[in-house]
C-alpha cells in the first residue's frame, strides 16, 4: 500500500467532535500503508522526515488538502443516462431514463456503473452509498405504486454492478433492493443473502458495508416494512429508503410513514433519502428515534422535488449527510455544485444566511455522510488512523484571489476546475480530470457501444 509525505498544504481536516473545520494554514500529513499516520502544522519535524525516509513526497505548494467527498445517496449505474427527462418530475424522469436501462444486460450495467464510479473519483468523491438497479425492471408508477411486475433478472445483474465499483477503486456501501414484488418472504431474503455473500468476497477496504434499499414508498407488498426490518436485523444492515421525495401524491406518501413506525424500523441505521414532503411531526419523530437523512439538493432541484427542512432537522440533532444522487439527475457529479445548490437554496427559502453556512455544508458532504453511513471510523475526515482519502485543490489555478476566509473560499469559490489530484488510500486515482485506472478508456467506449444500440432498437428516450 502507498506511503507518502504531503507538505506545504492548506489542510482542512474536518475533525470529529467539533464544528471547527480544522484548518491549518501551513500543514503536512504523513501517510503510511494507505492510512494517515500523523499530521500537523508547520514543516515536518526531523522525526517525521526520518519516519518518511524513502517515501514519496507530495509538495502541494499551498494548495488545499481536504477529505475526499462522500456521496450518501447515489445510483452509479445511471452515469450514461444524463440529459434525459428534463421536462419531467421524478416518475416521468424515471420513465425516460430507466425505460432504456431496463433493456440492458448485466455486462452493460457493469460498464455504466464503472463509468459512474470513475466519474465520482474524478470529481473528488472517494466513497459512496450506492443503490444497485433492481432485478425487477422499472415499470411506470401511478399513485405511488408500481403498475406491473416484470421478470426477475439474474443475480449477475446486481453483482456486476458491485464488481464495477470495486474495479474502479471507489470505496462504497452497497445497497441492495429487496425486489419484494416477486416471491415469498423467505425467497426475498434468500436472494438478498446471495448478494451479500458476493459482496463479502470483495476487498473490505473498498466494500465498507452493506445495506438494504427501503421500498415502502412504492412497494405493493403489505408487509414491506416488516420485511426490511427483518433483513436489517438478520444480516446487520443499514437501510436507506427513498421517502417523501416528490410533490406527487403527497398525502399518500405521508400515510406510509406509519408503516415504518409500526414495523419498528425507526432508529439508528434507518436513513430517509430526500425526506422533503415531511411534516414537523414526522421530522420530530424521525429525529427522536435516531433515524438519519440524506440530502440531495442538486437532484431535488433538477426534478423540481422541493427543498428539505435541513436546518430544522439539524437543530433536532438528526444526523444528515449529502449525496450527489444520479449523474442522470444532476448531469455533472460536482460536489461543490451540490454544496452550493443546497446552501443557496436554503438561504433563498429562509431569508437567513445563517440557515446554512459553508463550514456546515462541507461537513455534511464529508464526515456527516460518513457518520450517517456508520463508516466515520474509517473515512470522512483527515485524522490519524483513517484512510488517506483526500483531494488536492489549487486556489491559484485558476486563481480565485485572496483567501479572506480559506475554508469558506474552498466551498464557495473553488470547484472542479481547481481540483488537481484525488487520492484513495494515499494512491493517486485521478489527476487533472484524467483517471489512472486502466479501464477508464474502455468504460467510456463500452457505455456508447451498449446503450446507443439499445436506443436505436427500443426508441431514443426523451
Residue pairs with C-beta under 8 A, 6 or more apart in sequence:
1 33
1 34
1 425
1 426
1 427
2 31
2 33
2 34
2 56
2 388
2 425
2 426
2 427
3 31
3 32
3 33
3 34
3 52
3 55
3 56
3 426
4 31
4 52
4 55
4 56
4 57
4 58
4 426
5 28
5 29
5 30
5 31
5 44
5 48
5 49
5 52
5 55
5 56
5 57
5 58
6 28
6 29
6 30
6 31
6 58
6 60
6 65
7 28
7 43
7 44
7 57
7 58
7 59
7 60
8 26
8 28
8 59
8 60
8 61
8 62
9 24
9 26
9 27
9 28
9 29
9 60
9 62
9 63
9 64
9 65
10 23
10 24
10 25
10 26
10 27
10 62
10 63
10 64
10 65
10 403
10 406
11 22
11 23
11 24
11 27
11 28
11 29
11 39
11 41
11 64
11 65
11 66
11 382
12 21
12 22
12 23
12 64
12 65
12 66
12 67
12 362
12 382
12 406
12 407
12 410
13 21
13 22
13 23
13 24
13 39
13 67
13 381
13 382
13 383
14 21
14 22
14 66
14 67
14 362
14 363
14 366
14 367
14 380
14 381
14 382
15 22
15 381
15 383
16 367
16 376
16 381
16 383
19 359
19 360
19 363
21 359
21 362
21 363
21 407
22 381
22 382
23 406
23 407
24 39
24 40
24 41
25 41
25 406
26 41
26 42
26 43
27 39
27 40
27 41
27 42
27 65
28 39
28 40
28 42
28 43
28 44
28 48
29 36
29 38
29 39
29 65
29 382
29 388
29 390
30 36
30 37
30 38
30 39
30 44
30 48
30 51
30 52
30 55
31 37
31 55
31 388
31 426
32 51
34 205
34 387
34 388
34 425
34 426
34 427
35 385
35 386
35 387
35 388
35 425
35 426
36 382
36 383
36 384
36 385
36 386
36 387
36 388
37 51
37 384
38 48
38 51
38 384
39 382
39 384
40 48
44 52
58 392
60 392
60 394
62 396
63 392
63 393
63 394
63 395
63 396
63 420
64 391
64 392
64 393
64 394
64 395
64 406
64 410
64 414
65 382
65 390
65 391
65 392
65 393
66 362
66 366
66 382
66 390
66 391
66 393
66 410
67 366
67 367
67 379
67 380
67 381
67 382
67 389
67 390
67 391
68 124
68 125
68 126
68 127
68 366
68 379
68 389
68 390
68 391
68 422
68 423
68 424
69 123
69 124
69 125
69 126
69 335
69 365
69 366
69 369
69 391
70 125
70 126
70 127
70 128
70 321
70 365
70 366
70 369
70 370
70 373
70 379
70 380
71 120
71 125
71 127
71 128
71 129
71 322
71 323
71 324
71 325
71 335
71 369
72 129
72 271
72 294
72 295
72 321
72 322
72 323
72 368
72 369
72 372
72 373
73 129
73 131
73 240
73 273
73 274
73 294
73 296
73 321
73 323
73 324
73 325
74 116
74 120
74 128
74 129
74 130
74 131
74 323
74 324
74 325
74 326
75 130
75 131
75 133
75 325
75 326
75 328
76 112
76 113
76 116
76 117
76 120
76 128
76 130
76 161
76 164
76 165
76 327
77 101
77 109
77 112
77 113
77 116
77 132
77 133
77 161
78 97
78 101
78 112
78 116
78 326
78 327
78 328
78 329
79 112
79 113
79 115
79 116
79 119
79 327
79 328
79 447
80 112
80 115
80 116
80 447
80 448
80 451
81 97
81 100
81 101
81 112
81 326
81 327
81 328
81 451
81 461
82 327
82 328
82 331
83 331
84 93
84 96
84 97
84 100
84 328
84 461
84 462
85 92
85 93
85 94
85 95
85 96
85 97
85 329
85 461
85 462
87 462
88 95
88 96
88 303
88 462
89 246
89 247
89 248
89 303
89 304
89 305
90 245
90 246
90 248
90 303
90 305
91 140
91 141
91 246
91 248
93 303
93 329
94 138
94 141
95 138
95 140
96 461
96 462
97 326
97 328
97 329
97 461
98 133
98 137
98 138
99 138
99 458
99 461
100 451
100 454
100 455
100 458
100 461
101 109
101 112
101 133
101 138
102 137
102 138
102 150
103 454
103 457
103 458
104 112
104 450
104 451
104 454
105 450
106 153
106 154
106 156
106 157
106 159
106 160
107 160
107 450
108 450
108 451
108 454
109 133
109 157
109 160
109 161
109 164
110 160
110 161
110 163
110 164
111 164
111 442
111 443
111 446
111 447
111 450
112 447
112 450
112 451
113 130
113 160
113 161
113 164
113 165
114 164
114 165
114 167
114 168
114 439
114 443
115 443
115 444
115 446
115 447
116 327
116 333
117 128
117 164
117 165
117 168
117 169
117 170
117 172
118 168
118 170
118 430
118 435
118 437
118 439
118 440
118 443
119 327
119 333
120 126
120 128
120 170
120 324
120 333
121 168
121 169
121 170
121 422
121 424
121 429
121 430
121 435
121 437
122 333
122 422
122 430
122 433
122 434
122 435
123 332
123 333
123 334
123 335
123 416
123 419
124 335
124 391
124 393
124 416
124 419
124 422
125 170
125 324
125 333
125 335
126 170
126 171
126 379
126 389
126 390
126 391
126 422
126 423
126 424
126 429
127 170
127 171
127 172
127 173
127 208
127 369
127 370
127 375
127 379
127 389
128 165
128 170
128 171
128 172
128 173
128 323
128 324
129 172
129 173
129 175
129 211
129 240
129 294
129 323
129 369
129 373
130 161
130 165
130 172
130 173
130 174
130 175
131 175
131 177
131 213
131 240
132 158
132 161
132 162
132 174
132 175
132 176
132 177
132 213
133 157
133 158
133 161
133 177
134 177
134 179
134 213
135 152
135 153
135 154
135 155
135 157
135 158
135 177
135 179
135 191
136 149
136 150
136 151
136 152
136 153
136 177
136 179
136 181
136 182
137 150
137 151
137 153
139 146
139 147
139 148
139 149
139 150
140 147
140 148
141 147
141 218
143 249
143 252
144 217
144 218
144 248
144 249
144 252
144 253
145 218
145 219
145 220
146 181
146 218
146 219
146 220
149 181
149 182
149 220
152 179
152 182
155 191
155 194
155 195
155 198
158 176
158 195
159 195
159 198
162 174
162 195
162 198
162 199
162 202
162 207
163 202
165 172
165 174
165 206
165 207
166 172
166 202
166 203
166 206
166 207
167 437
167 439
168 437
168 439
169 206
169 424
169 427
169 429
169 437
170 206
170 424
171 205
171 206
171 208
171 379
171 387
171 389
171 424
172 206
172 207
172 208
173 208
173 209
173 210
173 211
173 238
173 373
173 375
174 195
174 199
174 207
174 209
174 210
174 211
175 210
175 211
175 212
175 213
175 240
176 192
176 195
176 196
176 210
176 211
176 212
176 213
177 212
177 213
177 215
178 188
178 192
178 212
178 213
178 215
178 219
178 224
178 227
178 228
178 231
179 188
179 191
180 188
180 215
180 219
180 221
180 224
180 227
181 219
181 220
181 221
182 188
183 191
185 223
185 227
185 230
188 227
189 227
189 230
189 231
189 234
192 212
192 231
192 235
193 235
196 210
196 235
199 207
199 210
200 207
205 387
205 425
208 373
208 375
208 378
208 379
209 238
209 373
209 374
209 375
210 235
210 237
211 237
211 238
211 239
211 240
212 228
212 231
212 232
212 235
212 237
212 238
212 239
213 239
213 240
213 241
214 228
214 239
214 240
214 241
214 242
214 243
214 260
214 265
215 224
215 228
215 241
216 224
216 225
216 228
216 241
216 243
216 256
216 259
216 260
217 241
217 242
217 243
217 244
217 245
217 253
217 256
221 227
224 259
225 259
225 260
225 262
225 263
225 265
226 263
228 239
228 241
228 263
228 265
229 263
229 264
229 265
231 237
231 239
232 238
232 239
232 265
232 269
232 270
237 269
238 269
238 270
238 271
238 373
238 374
239 265
239 269
239 270
239 271
240 271
240 272
240 273
240 294
241 260
241 270
241 271
241 272
241 273
242 273
242 274
243 253
243 256
243 272
243 273
243 274
243 275
244 250
244 253
244 254
244 257
244 272
244 274
244 275
244 276
244 277
244 278
244 282
245 253
245 273
245 274
245 275
245 276
245 277
245 300
245 305
246 253
246 276
246 277
246 303
246 305
247 277
247 304
247 305
247 306
250 277
253 277
254 277
254 278
254 279
254 282
257 282
260 266
260 270
261 285
266 285
266 286
266 289
266 290
266 291
267 289
267 290
267 291
268 290
268 291
268 292
269 374
270 289
270 291
270 292
271 291
271 292
271 293
271 294
271 372
271 373
272 286
272 291
272 292
272 293
272 294
273 293
273 294
273 296
273 323
274 294
274 295
274 296
274 300
274 305
274 308
275 286
275 293
275 294
275 295
275 308
275 313
276 300
276 305
276 306
276 307
276 308
277 306
278 308
278 309
280 312
283 309
283 312
283 313
283 316
283 318
284 316
286 293
286 313
286 318
287 313
287 316
287 317
287 318
288 316
290 319
291 318
292 318
292 319
292 320
292 321
292 372
293 308
293 310
293 313
293 318
293 319
293 320
293 321
293 372
294 320
294 321
294 322
294 323
294 369
294 372
295 308
295 310
295 320
295 321
295 322
295 323
295 342
295 364
296 322
296 323
296 324
296 325
296 338
297 307
297 308
297 322
297 338
297 341
297 342
297 345
298 324
298 325
298 329
298 330
298 334
298 337
298 338
298 341
298 342
299 305
299 324
299 325
299 326
299 329
299 330
300 306
300 307
300 308
301 307
301 341
301 345
302 329
302 330
302 331
303 329
307 345
307 346
307 349
310 320
310 342
310 346
310 356
311 346
311 350
311 355
311 356
313 320
314 320
314 360
319 368
319 371
319 372
320 364
320 368
320 372
321 364
321 365
321 368
321 369
321 370
321 371
321 372
321 373
322 335
322 338
322 339
322 342
322 361
322 364
322 365
322 368
322 369
323 369
324 330
324 333
324 334
324 335
324 338
327 333
330 337
330 338
332 416
334 415
334 416
335 365
336 411
336 414
336 415
336 416
337 415
338 365
339 358
339 361
339 362
339 364
339 365
339 411
340 361
340 411
340 412
342 356
342 361
343 356
343 357
343 358
343 361
343 411
346 355
346 356
347 353
347 355
347 356
349 355
358 407
358 408
358 410
358 411
358 412
359 407
359 408
359 411
361 411
362 407
362 410
362 411
366 380
366 381
367 376
367 380
367 381
368 380
369 380
370 376
370 378
370 379
370 380
370 381
371 380
377 386
378 386
378 387
379 386
379 387
379 389
380 386
382 388
382 390
387 424
387 425
388 423
388 425
388 426
389 423
389 424
389 425
390 422
390 423
391 419
391 421
391 422
391 423
392 419
392 420
392 421
392 422
392 423
393 410
393 414
393 418
393 419
393 420
394 418
394 420
395 403
395 409
395 410
395 413
395 414
395 418
397 418
397 420
398 417
398 418
400 409
400 413
400 414
400 418
401 413
403 409
416 433
419 433
420 431
420 432
421 428
421 430
421 431
421 432
422 428
422 429
422 430
422 431
423 429
428 436
429 435
429 436
429 437
430 436
455 461
